[in-house]
Amino acid sequence: MNDPDDANQPAPRAAGRPGVGDQPVALFLPCAAGAEPLLVDEVGRILGADTQLQVDRGGLQVMTDALGAMRLNLESRLAQRVLWPLAHGAYENEQDLYALARTVAWGDWITPAQTFRIDTSAQRSPLHSLNFATLRVKDAVCDVIRDATGERPSIDTRFPDLPLTLHLSPTHATLYADTSGEALFKRGWRDAQGLKGEAPLKETLAAAMLAAAGWQGRAEDGPLFDPCCGAGTIAIEAAQIACAIAPGLQRRFAFEKMLPFRAHQNSWSRLKDAARARQHAPEVQIFAGDVSFRMTDFAQRNADRAGVAHAIEFKTADALQRMPPAPSGLMVINPPYGERIAPMGSRGGERIHPADRGQPRPTREGFEGGGSPTEFFSQLASHWKRHYAGWTAWVLSPDMKLPQALRLKENRRVPMWNGPIECRLFRFELIAGSARGKPDAD
């Protein structure tokens, strides 16, 4: 996670004062690298265009209060978490971290009967052991509570009442309360068991792809189509946008158990009620499909749990053969691996993202049953040229030479990161026969 990391960054306001949560503080919203401008626009829609914010590497600082933090957790599709600042300062050793953590009025955040957890991340920290750094901050929290009450809270590594995040830069430490708890890409609808061999696209990245494409689910945006849908993440995210379903409506958040937010329970209930009341039937058509019957069935069940099965038309079909579901529209695609690009009826391998096998970067190997990747993309481009004139395709890929493989000229490429993997979201205007144009600079 990237956070403010030097003395020139604005330090968080101190927490732990009476009425904590009532005054604005500089929340930090981490996001996927490359999605910062999209998150700026989203925060403006959620909190208002006059919201004070600052763009940092890998996220935004946003000035807002407890109500704004709740609203961001409920409504943001692009942020990874909503972090509440507690302390910020220079450090040289673990004792400095202990002293910094003792400046927080922990009695305003946790009781001895509650639990907490500390997650530590670092960028070029001079400390030899992050575990020891974490232990010293834990000691500070417990010592402050024990000095005030005679008792100390406990650690819960799975479901703490107060999840804390400590970030260490080379010179400064920042301590946050993680108001989200679980990462925000966990919308609450995905099957916890998943599908063996499936490495699904994260919902936050799917939302970033749709935002970059300018698709907001309005009638004027036109139909949306993912012909290689896999687990259905892109189509489901699009359907929730089209139906005005808040991304956080099906899950719980850490702030619901935090002391400073207890005074805002009625406001939280009203936010959720308003989110439910605004839901509506989609104004646009959303289509999705996959060459694998089991993937299409899996995606259908995911859509049902997400409450948008009525808004998506799924069909098991080969992307190299499927005809356009509408005269024109927008395709948004994360190209697949293995069996999901194999011709119908042939056997292929599982779709396993190389990053999930410990490899540092993805490769184009493993197109079992479907020929080489070059052959697949060449056939896909030919199919698009013959049948998809008038459509626009947005394709996410770590392969910077994808346009050459497709034999198409992109007219835009948007840098995006799929976790640690650098990608580009390529935009292709599809016309019969060929596509020409000059790409915008990165």
SVG drawing of the C-alpha trace seen along z (x, -y; Angstrom):
<svg xmlns="http://www.w3.org/2000/svg" viewBox="-37 -23 55 55">
<polyline fill="none" stroke="black" stroke-width="0.4" points="0.0,0.0 1.3,-3.5 0.8,-6.2 2.1,-9.7 5.8,-9.0 7.7,-12.2 7.6,-15.2 6.2,-17.3 3.0,-15.3 0.2,-16.8 0.1,-14.9 -3.2,-13.4 -5.2,-15.3 -4.9,-13.7 -7.7,-11.4 -9.0,-10.5 -10.5,-13.9 -14.1,-14.4 -16.4,-14.0 -13.9,-12.1 -15.6,-11.5 -17.5,-14.8 -14.6,-16.8 -13.1,-16.3 -9.8,-14.4 -7.7,-13.4 -8.8,-9.8 -6.5,-7.8 -8.2,-5.8 -5.7,-3.4 -6.5,-2.2 -4.9,-0.3 -2.0,-2.2 -3.3,-4.0 -6.8,-4.4 -6.2,-7.6 -7.8,-10.0 -10.8,-7.7 -11.1,-7.6 -11.0,-11.4 -14.0,-11.6 -15.8,-8.9 -15.2,-10.6 -16.6,-13.8 -19.8,-12.0 -20.1,-10.4 -19.2,-13.3 -19.6,-16.3 -17.5,-18.2 -16.2,-20.6 -14.6,-17.8 -11.0,-18.6 -8.7,-15.9 -5.0,-15.3 -3.7,-12.7 -0.9,-10.5 0.9,-7.6 -1.6,-4.7 -4.5,-6.6 -6.1,-9.8 -6.3,-11.8 -9.9,-13.0 -11.1,-15.5 -14.3,-14.2 -15.9,-13.1 -17.4,-9.8 -20.5,-10.2 -18.3,-10.6 -16.2,-7.6 -19.4,-5.5 -20.6,-6.8 -17.3,-6.0 -17.3,-2.4 -20.8,-1.9 -20.5,-3.6 -16.9,-3.4 -16.2,-0.9 -12.6,-1.9 -11.1,-2.4 -9.4,0.6 -10.0,-0.6 -11.0,-3.6 -8.3,-4.4 -8.8,-6.8 -5.6,-8.6 -4.6,-8.2 -1.0,-9.3 1.8,-10.4 5.4,-11.2 9.2,-10.6 10.9,-7.5 14.3,-6.0 13.7,-2.9 10.9,-0.7 10.9,-2.9 9.9,-5.9 6.9,-3.8 5.9,-2.9 6.0,-6.6 4.0,-7.6 1.3,-5.0 1.0,-6.2 -0.1,-9.7 -3.4,-8.2 -6.3,-8.3 -7.1,-4.6 -9.9,-4.7 -11.9,-6.5 -11.5,-3.7 -11.4,-0.4 -12.4,1.0 -10.5,3.7 -13.3,6.2 -12.7,5.6 -10.0,6.9 -7.6,5.4 -5.1,6.4 -2.2,4.5 -1.2,5.0 2.2,3.5 3.5,2.5 6.8,0.8 8.7,-0.9 12.4,-0.9 12.1,-1.0 15.4,-0.9 14.0,1.4 15.2,5.0 12.0,6.6 8.5,5.6 7.2,8.1 9.0,6.3 7.7,3.0 4.2,4.4 4.8,5.8 5.9,2.4 2.8,0.7 0.7,3.4 2.4,2.8 1.6,-0.9 -2.1,-0.3 -2.3,2.2 -0.3,0.0 -2.5,-3.0 -5.7,-1.0 -4.2,0.7 -3.0,-2.6 -6.6,-3.9 -8.6,-0.9 -6.3,1.7 -7.1,4.1 -5.9,4.6 -7.6,5.6 -6.8,8.8 -5.5,9.6 -7.8,11.2 -6.1,11.8 -9.3,12.9 -12.2,10.7 -10.9,7.8 -13.1,5.1 -10.5,2.5 -8.2,3.4 -5.2,1.1 -2.8,0.4 0.8,-0.7 2.7,-2.1 6.4,-2.7 8.3,-4.9 12.1,-5.3 11.6,-8.2 7.9,-8.4 5.3,-6.2 1.5,-6.5 -1.0,-4.6 -4.6,-4.2 -7.8,-2.7 -9.1,-0.5 -12.8,-1.4 -13.4,1.1 -12.0,4.3 -12.0,6.7 -10.8,5.1 -13.6,3.3 -13.3,5.5 -15.1,8.1 -18.6,7.0 -20.2,9.8 -21.7,11.8 -18.8,14.0 -18.9,17.7 -16.2,18.1 -15.3,21.5 -14.8,20.1 -14.0,22.4 -10.9,24.6 -8.3,23.1 -10.1,19.8 -8.3,16.6 -11.1,14.0 -10.6,10.4 -11.1,8.2 -14.2,6.2 -12.3,2.9 -10.3,3.5 -13.4,4.4 -15.0,1.2 -11.8,-0.7 -12.1,0.7 -15.7,-0.4 -14.9,-3.8 -12.0,-4.2 -14.3,-3.3 -16.8,-6.0 -19.6,-3.4 -22.0,-4.4 -25.0,-2.2 -27.1,-5.0 -29.3,-4.5 -26.9,-6.7 -23.9,-4.4 -25.4,-1.6 -25.2,2.2 -22.3,3.8 -20.9,7.2 -18.2,9.5 -17.7,12.5 -15.1,14.1 -16.8,13.5 -15.2,16.2 -16.6,15.7 -18.7,12.9 -17.1,10.1 -17.2,7.4 -20.8,8.1 -21.9,8.2 -20.1,5.0 -21.7,3.4 -25.2,4.7 -24.9,3.3 -23.9,-0.1 -26.9,0.1 -29.3,1.0 -27.8,-1.6 -26.9,1.0 -24.3,-0.2 -21.3,2.0 -21.1,2.3 -24.8,3.0 -24.3,6.8 -21.4,6.8 -20.4,5.5 -17.6,3.0 -15.2,2.7 -16.5,-0.7 -19.8,0.8 -18.0,2.0 -15.7,-1.0 -16.5,-3.2 -16.4,-6.6 -19.0,-5.4 -21.6,-4.2 -23.1,-7.6 -23.7,-7.5 -25.7,-4.2 -28.9,-6.0 -27.1,-7.8 -25.6,-4.5 -29.1,-3.0 -30.4,-5.9 -27.6,-5.7 -28.4,-2.0 -32.1,-2.7 -31.5,-5.4 -29.2,-3.1 -31.9,-0.4 -34.6,-2.9 -32.7,-4.2 -32.3,-0.8 -34.1,-0.5 -34.3,1.8 -31.4,1.4 -31.8,-1.0 -29.3,0.9 -28.7,4.4 -25.8,6.4 -24.6,9.6 -22.0,12.1 -20.7,15.5 -17.9,18.0 -16.8,20.9 -16.9,23.1 -20.3,24.3 -19.1,24.6 -17.8,21.0 -21.1,19.6 -23.0,21.6 -20.6,20.3 -21.0,16.7 -24.8,17.1 -24.8,18.2 -22.6,15.3 -25.0,12.9 -27.8,14.4 -26.0,13.9 -25.2,10.3 -28.9,9.6 -28.4,8.9 -29.2,12.2 -32.3,10.4 -30.0,7.8 -27.5,10.0 -28.1,12.3 -25.6,15.2 -24.9,17.5 -22.3,20.3 -20.6,19.6 -17.2,19.4 -16.0,15.8 -14.6,16.7 -18.0,17.6 -20.6,15.6 -22.5,13.0 -23.1,9.5 -25.9,9.5 -26.9,5.9 -26.2,3.7 -23.6,1.7 -22.2,1.4 -19.2,1.7 -17.1,4.8 -15.1,4.9 -12.8,7.9 -10.1,9.5 -8.8,12.1 -8.7,15.6 -6.3,18.5 -6.6,22.2 -9.9,23.9 -11.9,20.6 -10.4,19.8 -10.5,23.3 -13.0,24.0 -16.3,25.5 -16.0,29.2 -12.2,29.3 -10.4,30.0 -8.3,27.3 -6.5,26.4 -7.8,24.4 -7.7,20.6 -5.0,20.0 -3.4,16.6 0.4,16.9 0.6,14.4 -1.2,16.9 1.5,19.5 4.2,17.2 5.4,16.0 6.4,12.3 4.7,11.5 2.1,13.1 2.9,15.0 0.9,16.1 1.6,19.8 -0.9,22.5 -3.5,22.0 -4.2,25.7 -6.7,27.0 -7.0,23.6 -3.8,23.2 -1.3,20.5 -2.2,17.1 -1.2,15.4 -3.6,17.6 -6.5,17.0 -6.1,13.2 -5.7,13.2 -9.0,15.2 -10.7,13.0 -9.8,9.8 -10.9,11.3 -14.3,12.2 -14.7,8.7 -13.9,7.1 -16.4,9.2 -19.3,9.0 -18.7,6.2 -18.4,3.0 -19.8,0.2 -18.7,1.7 -15.9,0.4 -13.7,2.9 -11.7,2.3 -9.2,5.1 -7.1,5.4 -3.8,7.1 -0.2,7.3 1.0,7.8 2.0,4.4 2.1,5.9 -1.6,7.0 -2.5,4.6 0.0,6.3 -1.4,9.7 -4.9,8.5 -3.7,6.7 -5.7,3.7 -4.6,0.2 -5.6,-1.0 -6.7,-4.7 -6.2,-4.7 -4.2,-2.8 -4.8,-3.3 -2.1,-2.2 -3.6,0.1 -2.1,2.5 -3.6,5.9 -2.1,6.3 1.7,6.2 1.2,6.8 1.5,3.8 -1.2,3.9 -2.8,1.7 -6.5,1.2 -6.5,0.9 -9.4,-0.8 -10.2,0.4 -12.9,-1.2 -14.1,1.7 -14.9,1.1 -15.3,3.6 -12.0,4.8 -9.5,2.8 -9.1,0.3 -6.8,-2.7 -5.8,-5.6 -3.1,-6.9 -3.0,-5.9 -3.1,-8.4 0.1,-8.6 0.2,-6.7"/>
</svg>
